[in-house]
Amino acid sequence: MKSLGTYFQNDPVHPLVYGEVELINPPRQRLRGEEAKEGVLVHPVIVGFCGTDHELMVMGSKGLLGAKFPPGTNRLINGHEGVVWVPSQNRFAIVLIRGGDSIDPTRYTEDESYFEYGCDQADGLFCDDMYVNPDMLLPIPDGYVENGKLALSFAKKMVFPDPFACMLFQLERMEDLGSAHWFRQTARRHHCSETEARDIAADEIFARTVIFGLGTTGMFIGDVIRQAHPDAKIVFVARSSEDSPKVRFALEQAKAIYVRNDYADPADCAKAICEALGGRATTFIGVSGAQVEHEIAFRHKVLGCNGLYNSFSLGPKIAFDTMPFGFENHLIFGSINFRQDHMEKAITMLSQSRYDQIVELIDRDEFAADPMGAYENKIYSKSAPMKTAVVWRRELIDFEK
């Protein structure tokens, strides 16, 4: 079956193009031990743009996308955030992006494999039609469809379940690691049992939290920490001005403090962060993609003794001096995944949020006419909105709701 959409290819001049593509529909597994199933036909309705899309375009210009292509093809239809219409089931659905021959795609091991629609070995949503394993079509909550159309405000929120689910996974991991890292000294301080101490430690690890970077992932992790740990002190660090809409929105969502990183010397930025925190950080989350993250945390000692360092950035290299690292008992981890239960929880939480306010639309015809230009000049430019999405099928959206 042929379809129209955008797809990546290895090409130094045109790594992203819009045109006709021959779709494939190999059997795929959601989890190890389950039946591999051919996909059912779906029609993407609204699709969000992710930084991963831009990174894949850059990889294509360097000829590095071969391992990402679906087997037997030399291209990848991109897009992994959005809502689809399932004609055979007469319903809207959200695609569970990650599956594969693994017990848990979040923590796949060396003898397991995974795929991700629109990212890795499976075509995605920026097309008229695609095929999805029927077990990976998640329902949307009731109340957002009327006369066969999806409310636009809700549809905008549903470009976020993928990154929001990632942040719910990050929260879970930090709670797990913080609990295991702190519970012994917590039990002594509180004179309580190990079970009680682990619960307390999972909360105390967020006592003074730094979120370095303020894209949507930084905003979301601040939000989920605040909802799960109401007493946490959260400090966002970014370069945007204090009165920018992005900063104001994030601070309201997370009830956080803001430090603008307009310092020439990282040491001065570190000092300002510690002053805002009222001490050194118990948790430092790097989501900026900038090399200075680890310098602020380790060299300039923003991360305190027994502190947790969450590396969520792609690109920066982490360095630290082994002597203070060992004596200050830092714990460093990195993991960028989510499970189906995270995705389902994200859908529910987002449906009750106001994140539609930070999504702006680009016209499909404008995007299709020059997808690379749209990426460089509008979607990922310095003046770009926090989130951009495209309505792929206007007839299925209620623009009044």
C-alpha positions as CSV (number, residue, x, y, z in Angstrom):
1,M,0.0,0.0,0.0
2,K,1.3,3.5,-0.9
3,S,0.8,6.5,1.3
4,L,2.0,10.2,1.4
5,G,4.1,11.4,4.2
6,T,7.5,12.7,5.4
7,Y,10.4,10.3,5.7
8,F,14.1,10.3,6.6
9,Q,16.8,9.0,4.3
10,N,20.6,9.0,4.2
11,D,21.2,12.0,1.9
12,P,23.6,15.0,2.5
13,V,21.2,17.4,0.9
14,H,17.7,16.0,1.4
15,P,17.7,13.9,4.6
16,L,14.0,14.7,5.1
17,V,11.5,14.7,2.2
18,Y,7.7,14.6,1.7
19,G,6.4,12.2,-0.9
20,E,4.9,8.8,-1.7
21,V,6.0,5.8,0.3
22,E,5.4,2.1,0.0
23,L,4.2,1.0,3.5
24,I,5.3,-2.3,5.0
25,N,3.4,-4.3,7.7
26,P,5.6,-7.0,9.2
27,P,4.4,-8.9,12.3
28,R,5.5,-7.1,15.5
29,Q,5.5,-8.1,19.2
30,R,4.4,-5.8,22.0
31,L,6.3,-7.9,24.6
32,R,8.4,-11.1,24.7
33,G,6.2,-14.2,24.8
34,E,3.3,-12.5,23.1
35,E,2.1,-13.3,19.5
36,A,3.7,-11.2,16.8
37,K,0.8,-9.5,15.0
38,E,0.5,-7.6,11.8
39,G,-0.6,-4.1,12.3
40,V,-4.1,-2.7,11.7
41,L,-4.5,0.3,9.4
42,V,-4.8,3.7,11.1
43,H,-4.9,7.3,10.0
44,P,-2.8,9.8,11.9
45,V,-4.9,12.8,13.0
46,I,-2.6,15.1,14.9
47,V,1.1,14.7,15.3
48,G,3.6,16.5,17.4
49,F,7.2,17.4,16.5
50,C,9.9,16.1,18.9
51,G,13.6,17.0,19.2
52,T,14.3,13.5,18.2
53,D,12.9,14.2,14.8
54,H,15.4,17.0,14.3
55,E,18.3,14.8,15.5
56,L,17.3,12.0,13.1
57,M,17.3,14.6,10.2
58,V,20.8,15.6,11.2
59,M,21.9,11.9,11.3
60,G,20.4,11.4,7.8
61,S,22.5,14.3,6.5
62,K,25.6,12.5,7.8
63,G,24.5,9.1,6.4
64,L,24.1,7.5,9.9
65,L,20.5,6.3,9.8
66,G,20.9,2.8,8.4
67,A,20.3,1.1,11.7
68,K,17.1,3.1,12.2
69,F,15.4,2.0,9.0
70,P,12.7,-0.7,9.1
71,P,14.2,-3.9,7.8
72,G,14.3,-4.1,4.0
73,T,13.9,-0.4,3.5
74,N,16.1,2.6,3.1
75,R,13.9,5.2,4.8
76,L,12.0,5.9,8.0
77,I,8.6,7.6,8.2
78,N,9.0,9.8,11.3
79,G,6.6,10.9,14.0
80,H,5.9,9.3,17.4
81,E,3.6,11.7,19.2
82,G,0.0,12.0,18.5
83,V,-3.5,10.6,17.9
84,V,-4.7,8.2,15.2
85,W,-8.1,7.1,13.9
86,V,-8.7,3.4,13.7
87,P,-11.3,2.9,11.0
88,S,-11.8,-0.8,11.5
89,Q,-12.6,-0.1,15.2
90,N,-14.4,3.2,14.7
91,R,-12.3,4.9,17.4
92,F,-9.4,7.3,18.1
93,A,-6.3,5.9,19.8
94,I,-2.9,6.8,21.0
95,V,0.0,4.7,19.7
96,L,2.2,3.0,22.3
97,I,5.5,3.7,20.6
98,R,7.9,1.1,22.0
99,G,7.6,-2.7,21.8
100,G,9.7,-5.6,20.8
101,D,11.1,-9.0,21.7
102,S,11.8,-8.1,25.3
103,I,10.3,-8.7,28.7
104,D,10.2,-5.0,29.4
105,P,11.1,-2.6,26.6
106,T,12.1,-0.1,29.3
107,R,15.0,-2.3,30.4
108,Y,15.7,-4.5,27.4
109,T,18.9,-6.6,27.8
110,E,21.6,-7.8,25.4
111,D,19.6,-10.8,24.1
112,E,16.4,-8.7,23.5
113,S,15.4,-6.3,20.9
114,Y,13.0,-3.3,20.6
115,F,11.4,-1.1,18.0
116,E,9.9,2.4,18.2
117,Y,7.3,3.7,15.8
118,G,8.7,6.7,14.0
119,C,12.1,6.4,15.6
120,D,13.8,3.0,15.2
121,Q,13.0,0.2,12.8
122,A,9.3,1.0,12.5
123,D,7.5,3.7,10.5
124,G,5.7,6.5,12.3
125,L,2.8,9.0,12.2
126,F,3.8,11.7,9.7
127,C,1.8,10.0,6.9
128,D,-1.7,9.5,5.6
129,D,-1.8,5.9,6.7
130,M,0.3,3.5,8.9
131,Y,0.1,0.1,10.4
132,V,0.2,-0.5,14.2
133,N,0.1,-3.6,16.3
134,P,-3.5,-3.8,17.6
135,D,-2.3,-4.3,21.1
136,M,-0.4,-1.0,21.0
137,L,-3.4,1.2,20.3
138,L,-4.3,2.8,23.7
139,P,-7.8,4.2,24.3
140,I,-8.4,7.8,25.1
141,P,-10.6,8.9,28.0
142,D,-14.3,9.4,27.5
143,G,-15.8,12.8,26.9
144,Y,-13.5,14.2,24.2
145,V,-15.2,12.9,21.0
146,E,-18.5,14.3,19.7
147,N,-20.1,13.6,16.3
148,G,-17.0,11.7,15.3
149,K,-14.6,14.5,15.9
150,L,-11.9,15.0,18.5
151,A,-11.8,18.2,20.6
152,L,-8.8,20.3,19.5
153,S,-7.8,21.2,23.0
154,F,-7.6,17.6,24.0
155,A,-5.9,16.6,20.8
156,K,-3.1,19.2,21.5
157,K,-2.5,17.6,24.9
158,M,-2.2,14.2,23.3
159,V,1.0,15.1,21.5
160,F,2.7,14.8,25.0
161,P,2.0,11.3,26.3
162,D,5.4,10.0,25.0
163,P,7.6,12.6,26.7
164,F,5.3,12.8,29.8
165,A,5.5,9.1,30.2
166,C,9.3,9.3,30.0
167,M,9.2,11.7,32.9
168,L,6.9,9.5,34.9
169,F,9.5,6.8,34.4
170,Q,12.2,9.2,35.5
171,L,10.2,9.9,38.7
172,E,9.9,6.2,39.4
173,R,13.6,5.6,38.9
174,M,14.6,8.5,41.1
175,E,12.3,7.4,43.8
176,D,13.6,3.8,43.6
177,L,17.3,4.9,43.6
178,G,16.8,7.6,46.2
179,S,15.1,5.2,48.5
180,A,17.8,2.6,48.2
181,H,20.6,5.2,48.4
182,W,19.4,6.9,51.5
183,F,17.3,4.5,53.6
184,R,20.0,3.4,56.1
185,Q,20.9,6.9,57.3
186,T,17.2,7.9,57.0
187,A,16.2,5.0,59.4
188,R,18.8,6.3,61.9
189,R,17.7,9.9,61.7
190,H,14.0,9.0,62.0
191,H,14.4,5.9,64.4
192,C,12.2,3.9,62.2
193,S,12.1,0.5,60.3
194,E,13.7,-0.1,56.9
195,T,10.3,-0.1,55.2
196,E,9.3,3.3,56.7
197,A,12.8,4.6,56.0
198,R,12.6,3.7,52.3
199,D,9.3,5.6,51.9
200,I,10.7,8.6,53.7
201,A,13.9,8.5,51.6
202,A,12.0,8.4,48.3
203,D,10.4,11.7,49.3
204,E,13.5,13.3,50.9
205,I,15.6,12.8,47.8
206,F,13.7,15.7,46.2
207,A,14.1,18.1,49.2
208,R,16.3,20.4,47.0
209,T,16.0,19.6,43.4
210,V,17.7,21.3,40.4
211,I,16.3,20.9,36.9
212,F,18.9,22.2,34.6
213,G,17.2,23.0,31.3
214,L,13.6,24.1,30.5
215,G,12.3,22.4,27.4
216,T,9.2,20.3,27.7
217,T,11.0,17.5,29.4
218,G,12.3,19.8,32.1
219,M,8.9,21.3,32.6
220,F,7.2,17.9,32.8
221,I,9.7,16.4,35.3
222,G,9.2,19.5,37.5
223,D,5.4,19.0,37.2
224,V,5.4,15.3,38.1
225,I,7.8,15.8,41.0
226,R,5.6,18.5,42.4
227,Q,2.5,16.4,42.2
228,A,4.1,13.4,43.8
229,H,6.2,15.3,46.4
230,P,4.4,18.4,47.4
231,D,7.1,19.6,49.9
232,A,9.9,19.4,47.3
233,K,11.9,22.6,46.7
234,I,12.4,22.8,42.9
235,V,14.7,25.2,41.1
236,F,14.7,25.5,37.3
237,V,17.8,26.8,35.6
238,A,17.7,28.0,32.0
239,R,18.7,30.9,29.8
240,S,15.3,32.3,29.0
241,S,14.2,35.6,30.6
242,E,12.2,35.4,33.7
243,D,9.1,37.0,32.1
244,S,9.0,34.7,29.1
245,P,5.8,32.7,28.7
246,K,7.7,29.4,28.9
247,V,9.2,30.3,32.2
248,R,6.0,31.7,33.7
249,F,4.1,28.6,32.7
250,A,6.7,26.2,34.1
251,L,6.9,28.0,37.4
252,E,3.2,28.0,37.8
253,Q,2.9,24.2,37.0
254,A,5.7,23.1,39.3
255,K,5.5,25.9,41.9
256,A,9.2,26.3,41.4
257,I,12.0,28.9,41.8
258,Y,13.8,30.2,38.7
259,V,17.5,30.9,38.2
260,R,18.4,32.5,34.9
261,N,21.7,31.3,33.7
262,D,23.1,34.5,32.1
263,Y,26.3,34.2,34.0
264,A,29.7,34.4,32.2
265,D,31.3,32.2,34.9
266,P,29.7,28.8,35.7
267,A,30.8,29.3,39.3
268,D,28.6,32.3,39.7
269,C,25.7,30.3,38.3
270,A,26.4,27.5,40.8
271,K,26.4,30.0,43.6
272,A,23.1,31.4,42.6
273,I,21.5,28.0,42.4
274,C,22.7,27.0,45.9
275,E,21.4,30.3,47.3
276,A,18.0,29.6,45.7
277,L,17.9,26.1,47.0
278,G,19.1,27.1,50.5
279,G,21.9,24.6,50.3
280,R,23.4,22.0,47.9
281,A,21.1,19.9,45.8
282,T,19.8,16.5,46.9
283,T,18.9,15.8,43.2
284,F,20.3,17.3,40.0
285,I,18.5,16.6,36.7
286,G,20.3,17.5,33.5
287,V,17.9,18.1,30.6
288,S,19.6,21.0,28.8
289,G,21.8,19.1,26.4
290,A,24.7,21.4,27.4
291,Q,28.1,20.4,28.5
292,V,28.0,22.8,31.5
293,E,25.5,20.6,33.3
294,H,28.0,18.3,34.9
295,E,30.4,21.1,35.5
296,I,27.8,23.0,37.6
297,A,26.9,19.8,39.4
298,F,30.3,18.3,40.2
299,R,33.1,20.8,39.6
300,H,31.2,23.7,41.2
301,K,29.6,21.5,43.8
302,V,25.9,22.2,43.4
303,L,25.2,18.5,43.9
304,G,25.5,17.8,47.7
305,C,26.7,14.8,49.6
306,N,24.7,11.6,48.9
307,G,23.1,13.5,45.9
308,L,21.5,11.9,42.9
309,Y,22.5,13.0,39.4
310,N,20.0,12.2,36.7
311,S,21.5,12.5,33.2
312,F,18.6,12.9,30.8
313,S,20.5,14.9,28.2
314,L,21.6,13.4,24.9
315,G,25.1,14.5,23.8
316,P,27.0,15.9,26.8
317,K,29.9,13.9,28.4
318,I,29.9,13.6,32.1
319,A,33.2,14.0,34.0
320,F,33.9,14.2,37.7
321,D,36.9,13.9,40.1
322,T,37.0,10.5,41.6
323,M,38.2,11.7,45.1
324,P,35.3,14.0,45.9
325,F,32.9,11.7,43.9
326,G,33.7,8.8,46.2
327,F,33.7,10.7,49.5
328,E,30.5,12.7,48.7
329,N,28.8,9.4,47.7
330,H,27.2,10.6,44.5
331,L,24.9,8.4,42.6
332,I,24.7,8.9,38.8
333,F,22.2,7.3,36.4
334,G,20.8,7.7,33.0
335,S,17.8,6.0,31.3
336,I,15.4,7.3,28.6
337,N,12.4,5.0,28.4
338,F,8.8,4.3,29.6
339,R,6.4,1.5,30.0
340,Q,2.8,1.1,28.9
341,D,1.5,1.9,32.4
342,H,3.5,5.1,32.3
343,M,1.9,6.0,29.0
344,E,-1.6,5.2,30.2
345,K,-1.1,7.3,33.4
346,A,0.3,10.1,31.2
347,I,-2.8,10.2,29.1
348,T,-5.0,10.5,32.1
349,M,-2.9,13.2,33.8
350,L,-2.5,15.2,30.6
351,S,-6.2,15.1,29.8
352,Q,-6.8,17.0,33.1
353,S,-3.9,19.5,32.4
354,R,-3.6,22.8,30.5
355,Y,-0.7,21.8,28.4
356,D,-2.7,22.5,25.2
357,Q,-1.9,26.2,25.9
358,I,1.8,25.7,24.9
359,V,1.1,23.9,21.6
360,E,1.0,25.8,18.3
361,L,0.0,24.4,15.0
362,I,1.7,24.5,11.6
363,D,-0.4,24.0,8.5
364,R,0.0,20.6,6.9
365,D,0.4,22.1,3.4
366,E,3.1,24.4,4.7
367,F,5.0,21.6,6.3
368,A,4.6,19.2,3.4
369,A,5.8,21.9,0.9
370,D,9.2,22.2,2.6
371,P,9.6,19.9,5.7
372,M,13.3,20.7,6.1
373,G,12.7,24.4,5.9
374,A,9.8,24.1,8.4
375,Y,12.1,22.3,10.8
376,E,15.0,24.8,10.6
377,N,13.0,28.0,10.3
378,K,9.9,27.5,12.4
379,I,9.7,24.3,14.5
380,Y,13.2,24.3,15.9
381,S,14.3,27.9,15.4
382,K,15.2,30.1,18.3
383,S,11.8,31.8,18.1
384,A,10.0,28.5,18.0
385,P,7.0,27.8,20.3
386,M,7.5,25.3,23.1
387,K,5.7,22.7,21.1
388,T,4.5,22.5,17.5
389,A,2.1,20.0,16.0
390,V,0.3,19.5,12.7
391,V,-3.3,18.5,12.2
392,W,-2.9,15.8,9.6
393,R,-6.7,15.2,9.1
394,R,-8.7,18.3,9.7
395,E,-12.0,16.6,9.1
396,L,-11.6,14.6,12.3
397,I,-10.9,17.6,14.6
398,D,-13.4,19.9,16.2
399,F,-11.7,23.2,16.1
400,E,-14.3,24.8,18.4
401,K,-13.6,22.6,21.4
